[in-house]
Amino acid sequence: MRPLFVVRTLATLALAWAAAAACVALQTPLPWMIGPLLATSVVSMAGGPTESWGPLRNAGQWTIGAALGLYFTPQVVALIGGLWWAIVLGIVWALFLGWLFGAWLYRVHAPRMHGVPASMLRATSYFAGAIGAASEMTLLSERENARTDLVAASHSLRLLIVTVTIPFALQFSGLHGLDILPPTLRVVNWSGLALMALLTGTGALLMDRLGRANPWFMGAMLVSMGLTMAGQSLSAVPQGMVNAAQLVIGVSLGVRFRAEFLHTAPRWLASVALGTVVLMGVCALFAGALAWATGLPWVTLLLGTSPGGITEMAITAKVLQLGVPVVTAFQVCRLIAVLMLVDPLYRRIYPPDVDQGSVG
């Protein structure tokens, strides 16, 4: 690594730690993630030389994935198995909502983006609206000749809004402590922790080699889940490691917002922000309907069906004790389904011979 990169990375981490400490003192929700996220995003948009080192972000996702897997005891798995129909409904809801959001973006911006090929704007709107992982949606949109800068910016802004808004709203409402099935393992065993790190790290590396989405999170979580389901209690994950993981994940999100982000089609970003607020509102209503049908806490299903990222929503559920296994199951299944279906659905809904010509 270049010395300048190392200096910038260390300075960014120092800024993130200071922001997290301030949030802890102010008793904000998720201080170890939201503090670094907000601080680094503001400094980055102001033109500051912030940096995020990829291996640190991977280690953070690895840690969170391993910690979340400890919740999946046999009793929890049985509970989630009985909710398969609700999870399927959540997947269908997410696909429909993403398509609707994209169609709205197209309708709003088609009259204004003169000279842009209609097929390009259609693909850009569709993949910007899809409720999926930012990097994967951007890659898929590139295959369809979309404006990848607008797609990436849309997902980054949506993730920022959801990650900040929902935890603050939940803390303000006082909804917490509803996790009826906490992890059974709370004691740190250092030799067991080392073995768990080895096993979960191997799972993460395997997922990475296979080119899967969120490999360091998913691989570690699946191995940790497997161990827990098999009754192998190796060790809890120390809270300090969980806090550090949240910090580096917050930094990795915050550094996406460079100075040029504010100059990326302001009208487009404003409509994405407005649409994201509406998405959160309708997802809250959908969560209410699922809560009535399943008998589970509304706030747990809110996190499970919200248009946020799997890592961020799972962290929120863990810190606020809001039903980690259910939230994780909903978010993981949705992520897998969206990654598998969103591109084929696009080709089915908008065949290549449709939308020829230019907008305007």
C-alpha positions in Angstrom: 0.0 0.0 0.0 1.1 3.6 -0.7 2.1 5.6 2.4 -0.4 8.3 1.6 -3.2 5.7 1.4 -2.2 4.3 4.8 -2.2 7.8 6.3 -5.6 8.6 4.9 -7.0 5.3 6.1 -5.7 5.8 9.6 -7.0 9.4 9.7 -10.4 8.3 8.5 -10.5 5.6 11.2 -9.6 8.2 13.9 -12.4 10.5 12.6 -14.8 7.5 12.7 -13.8 6.6 16.3 -14.2 10.2 17.5 -17.7 10.3 15.8 -18.6 7.0 17.4 -17.4 8.1 20.9 -19.5 11.3 20.5 -22.6 9.3 19.5 -22.1 7.0 22.5 -21.9 10.1 24.8 -25.1 11.4 23.1 -26.8 8.0 23.5 -27.8 7.9 19.8 -28.9 4.6 18.3 -26.2 2.4 16.7 -23.4 4.8 17.7 -20.6 2.6 16.4 -22.1 2.5 12.9 -24.1 5.7 12.4 -21.5 8.0 13.9 -18.7 6.9 11.5 -21.2 6.8 8.6 -22.4 10.3 9.1 -18.9 11.8 9.9 -17.1 10.2 6.9 -19.9 11.0 4.5 -19.9 14.6 5.4 -16.1 14.9 5.3 -16.1 13.0 2.0 -18.7 15.2 0.4 -16.8 18.3 1.6 -13.8 17.0 -0.4 -11.8 15.5 2.5 -9.3 12.8 1.7 -11.2 9.9 3.4 -10.3 6.3 2.6 -11.7 2.8 3.4 -9.5 -0.3 3.2 -11.3 -3.2 1.6 -9.9 -5.9 3.9 -11.1 -4.0 7.0 -14.6 -3.8 5.6 -14.5 -7.5 4.9 -13.3 -8.2 8.4 -16.2 -6.2 9.7 -18.7 -8.1 7.7 -17.0 -11.4 8.7 -17.4 -10.5 12.4 -21.0 -9.4 12.1 -21.9 -12.5 10.1 -20.3 -14.8 12.7 -22.1 -13.0 15.6 -25.5 -13.2 13.9 -25.2 -16.9 13.2 -25.2 -17.6 16.9 -28.9 -16.7 17.1 -29.9 -19.6 14.9 -30.6 -22.3 17.5 -32.8 -25.3 16.5 -35.8 -23.6 18.2 -35.2 -20.5 16.1 -34.9 -22.4 12.9 -38.2 -24.2 13.6 -39.9 -20.8 14.2 -38.5 -19.4 10.9 -39.5 -22.6 9.0 -43.1 -21.9 10.0 -42.8 -18.4 8.5 -41.9 -19.6 5.0 -45.1 -18.2 3.5 -44.4 -14.8 5.0 -40.9 -14.7 3.7 -42.2 -15.6 0.2 -44.7 -12.7 0.5 -41.8 -10.4 1.5 -39.8 -11.4 -1.6 -42.8 -10.8 -3.9 -43.4 -7.5 -2.2 -39.8 -6.4 -2.6 -39.7 -7.3 -6.3 -43.0 -5.5 -6.9 -42.1 -2.4 -4.9 -38.7 -2.2 -6.7 -40.4 -2.4 -10.1 -42.9 0.3 -9.1 -40.2 2.6 -7.8 -38.3 2.2 -11.0 -41.4 2.8 -13.2 -42.1 6.0 -11.2 -38.5 7.2 -11.6 -38.8 6.7 -15.4 -42.1 8.6 -15.5 -40.8 11.5 -13.5 -37.5 11.9 -15.5 -38.4 10.9 -19.0 -39.7 14.3 -19.9 -36.6 16.0 -18.7 -33.7 13.8 -19.8 -33.7 14.9 -23.5 -31.4 13.0 -25.8 -31.1 10.0 -23.5 -32.1 6.7 -25.2 -35.3 5.5 -23.8 -33.9 2.0 -23.3 -31.0 3.5 -21.3 -33.3 5.5 -19.0 -35.6 2.5 -18.6 -32.8 0.3 -17.5 -31.3 3.0 -15.2 -34.7 3.6 -13.5 -35.4 -0.1 -13.1 -32.1 -1.1 -11.5 -32.0 2.1 -9.4 -35.4 1.2 -8.0 -34.7 -2.5 -7.4 -34.4 -3.3 -3.6 -31.1 -5.1 -3.8 -27.4 -4.9 -3.0 -25.8 -1.7 -4.5 -22.8 -3.3 -6.1 -24.7 -6.2 -7.7 -27.5 -3.9 -9.0 -24.9 -1.6 -10.5 -23.2 -4.5 -12.3 -26.5 -5.8 -13.6 -27.4 -2.4 -14.9 -24.1 -2.1 -16.7 -25.1 -5.2 -18.8 -28.3 -3.5 -19.8 -26.4 -0.3 -20.9 -27.8 1.8 -18.0 -26.3 4.9 -16.4 -24.3 3.1 -13.7 -23.4 6.3 -12.0 -27.1 7.1 -11.3 -27.8 3.5 -10.3 -24.9 3.4 -7.8 -25.8 6.9 -6.4 -29.4 5.9 -6.0 -28.6 2.8 -3.9 -26.0 4.6 -1.8 -28.5 7.4 -1.0 -31.3 5.0 -0.2 -29.0 3.0 2.1 -27.9 6.1 3.9 -31.5 7.3 4.4 -32.8 4.0 5.7 -29.8 3.2 7.9 -30.0 6.6 9.6 -33.7 7.1 9.7 -35.1 3.7 11.0 -32.8 3.4 14.1 -33.5 6.9 15.2 -37.2 6.4 14.7 -37.1 3.2 16.7 -35.2 4.7 19.5 -37.5 7.7 19.6 -40.5 5.4 19.7 -39.1 3.3 22.5 -39.6 0.0 20.7 -36.8 -2.3 21.9 -36.1 -5.4 23.9 -38.5 -7.5 21.9 -36.1 -10.3 21.0 -37.8 -13.3 22.5 -35.1 -15.6 21.2 -31.7 -14.2 22.1 -28.4 -16.0 21.4 -27.9 -18.8 24.0 -24.1 -18.3 24.0 -22.9 -15.1 25.9 -19.5 -16.2 27.3 -16.3 -15.6 25.3 -14.1 -18.6 25.1 -10.8 -17.5 23.4 -9.8 -20.9 22.1 -13.3 -21.5 20.8 -13.3 -18.0 19.3 -10.1 -18.7 17.4 -11.6 -21.9 16.0 -14.8 -20.2 15.1 -12.8 -17.4 13.3 -10.9 -20.1 11.4 -14.1 -21.9 10.3 -16.1 -18.8 9.5 -13.2 -17.3 7.7 -12.9 -20.4 5.6 -16.6 -20.1 4.7 -16.2 -16.5 3.8 -13.2 -17.2 1.5 -15.1 -20.0 -0.2 -18.0 -17.7 -0.9 -15.6 -15.1 -2.2 -13.9 -17.6 -4.5 -17.4 -18.6 -5.8 -18.2 -15.0 -6.6 -21.3 -14.8 -4.3 -22.9 -11.6 -3.1 -21.7 -10.3 0.3 -19.3 -13.2 0.6 -17.6 -12.2 3.9 -21.0 -11.6 5.6 -22.9 -14.5 4.1 -20.1 -17.1 4.3 -19.3 -16.4 7.9 -22.9 -16.3 8.9 -23.8 -19.6 7.2 -20.9 -21.4 8.9 -21.8 -19.9 12.3 -25.4 -20.8 11.7 -24.4 -24.4 10.9 -22.4 -24.7 14.1 -25.2 -23.3 16.2 -27.9 -25.5 14.6 -25.6 -28.5 15.3 -25.3 -27.6 19.0 -21.7 -26.6 18.8 -21.2 -23.6 21.1 -17.7 -22.4 20.5 -17.7 -18.9 21.8 -19.6 -15.6 21.8 -18.2 -12.7 19.8 -16.7 -10.0 22.1 -18.7 -6.8 22.1 -15.5 -4.8 21.3 -15.1 -6.8 18.1 -18.8 -6.1 17.2 -18.3 -2.4 17.8 -15.2 -2.3 15.7 -17.0 -4.2 12.9 -19.8 -1.6 12.9 -17.2 1.2 12.8 -15.4 -0.1 9.7 -18.8 -0.9 8.0 -19.9 2.7 8.7 -16.7 4.0 7.2 -17.1 1.9 4.0 -20.6 3.3 3.5 -19.6 6.9 4.2 -16.7 7.1 1.8 -19.0 6.4 -1.1 -20.2 10.0 -0.9 -17.5 11.9 -2.7 -17.7 15.6 -3.6 -19.0 14.8 -7.0 -21.9 13.0 -5.5 -23.7 16.2 -4.9 -23.4 17.2 -8.6 -24.8 13.9 -9.8 -28.1 14.8 -11.3 -29.6 16.7 -8.3 -33.2 16.2 -9.6 -32.6 12.5 -9.8 -31.2 12.3 -6.3 -34.0 14.4 -4.9 -36.6 12.0 -6.4 -34.7 9.0 -5.1 -34.7 10.5 -1.6 -38.5 11.2 -1.8 -39.1 7.8 -3.1 -37.1 6.2 -0.4 -39.2 7.9 2.3 -42.4 6.7 0.6 -40.9 3.2 0.4 -40.2 3.1 4.1 -43.8 4.2 4.8 -45.4 1.5 2.6 -43.0 -1.1 4.0 -44.2 -0.1 7.5 -47.8 -0.7 6.4 -46.8 -4.1 4.9 -45.0 -5.0 8.1 -48.1 -4.2 10.0 -50.2 -6.6 7.9 -47.6 -9.3 8.3 -47.5 -8.7 12.1 -51.3 -9.1 12.2 -51.1 -12.4 10.2 -48.1 -13.9 12.0 -48.4 -12.6 15.6 -44.8 -11.4 15.5 -43.8 -7.9 16.7 -44.4 -5.2 14.1 -41.0 -3.7 14.6 -39.2 -6.9 13.8 -41.0 -7.3 10.6 -40.4 -3.7 9.8 -36.7 -4.3 9.8 -37.2 -7.6 7.9 -39.1 -5.9 5.0 -37.4 -2.5 5.0 -35.6 -1.3 1.9 -32.3 -1.3 3.7 -29.2 -3.5 3.4 -29.0 -6.8 5.0 -25.9 -6.0 7.1 -27.2 -2.7 8.4 -30.7 -4.0 9.2 -29.3 -7.1 11.0 -27.0 -4.8 13.0 -30.0 -2.7 14.0 -31.9 -5.7 15.1 -29.0 -7.0 17.1 -28.2 -3.8 18.9 -31.8 -2.9 19.7 -32.8 -6.6 20.4 -35.5 -6.7 17.8 -35.7 -10.3 16.6 -32.3 -10.9 14.8 -33.1 -14.3 13.3 -36.4 -13.3 11.8 -34.9 -10.0 10.4 -31.9 -11.9 9.0 -34.0 -14.6 7.4 -36.3 -12.1 5.7 -33.3 -10.0 4.4 -31.2 -13.0 3.3 -34.0 -14.7 1.4 -34.9 -11.4 -0.2 -31.3 -10.7 -1.3 -30.9 -14.1 -2.9 -34.2 -13.9 -4.7 -33.6 -10.3 -6.0 -30.2 -11.2 -7.3 -31.6 -14.2 -9.1 -34.8 -12.7 -10.4 -34.3 -9.0 -11.0 -32.4 -9.3 -14.3 -34.6 -12.0 -15.9 -37.7 -10.0 -14.8 -36.3 -6.9 -16.5 -35.8 -8.8 -19.8 -39.3 -10.2 -19.5 -41.0 -6.9 -18.7 -39.0 -4.8 -21.1 -38.0 -6.9 -24.2 -35.1 -5.6 -26.3 -37.4 -4.4 -29.0 -39.2 -2.1 -26.6 -38.3 1.5 -25.8 -36.2 2.1 -28.9 -35.4 5.8 -29.7 -34.6 8.6 -27.3 -36.4 10.2 -24.4 -37.9 13.6 -25.3 
